[in-house]
Amino acid sequence: MLKSRIHALDVLGTAQPSAKQAAAFALRDRFDAQLPSADGAWSVPNKPARPLAPPLASPKDMPRRRLGTQAGRGALLHAVAHIEFNAIDLAADMIARFGEHEAIPDNRRAEFILDWAGVCHDEARHFGLIRDRLTQLDMSYGDLPAHDGLWQAAKATADDLLARLAVAPMVLEARGLDVTPAIIAKLKSVGDMDSASILQIIYDDEIGHVAIGRKWFDFMCESQHLSTVETFHSKVKTYYGALLKKPFNEQARDLAGMPRTYYAPLAEP
């Protein structure tokens, strides 16, 4: 597992998109289940390496996404590409930062790392699919500005594994389950079946990612004799700081193992 965490640092330290994608694939393909050595300590970067483009801007300054035009669909897909690019680093950071967390026993540590290596691999594959689709639309990742909200959530939870699990997969990725089906339907309605099929792949995989987050959140709570639902509510209120937006995709959330008791009490009126 020491080597796996070093490979996770390789992902975080790589800026160029294709190289980061390759490092993410290698993280899972070179999974090392050996216990770390006693001197396997290092510093995890506060921010992963990033390419010069896209430039970062405020969310309110993001381009409008009118899906009836090619430019609008390109803007949407560029935003999704940026989310997936950040998600590669989020999964790698989970391994590098929390792979030796004291609350994870030795007999579960390899499972924890392999789960997140698989997520990292998925996010890299998603990024590649979106980037290839952008090329077909005469665009490249980096052509439009993007915002850094996803990594800000990672930064806020850097010292709290339970908070990271609550906010990243169980709030932010779960929100993707809520909104993606409507986007897929809209893309199909304007005849963009290629983009819709890619988002369907991402959507199906993200159900599993939310489930992995929920699995480890529940495990951590139970091992510390904490109420899973009450602890989730507490971490979200502290580290997310906003009400959850309706409507919820209850079917997808149920498939991911997140019943309404987790999220309904945190919803906007």
Secondary structure, DSSP 8 states (H G I E B T S, - for coil): -HHHHHHHHHHHT--SHHHHHHHHHHHHHT---S---TT------SS----S-S-B--GGGS----TTSHHHHHHHHHHHHHHHHHHHHHHHHHHHHHTT-TTS-HHHHHHHHHHHHHHHHHHHHHHHHHHHHHHHTT--TTSS-B--HHHHHHHHTTT-HHHHHHHIIIIIIHHHHHHHHHHHHHHHHTT-HHHHHHHHHHHHHHHHHHHHHHHHHHHHHHHTT--HHHHHHHHHHHHT-S-B-S---HHHHHHTT--HHHHGGGB--
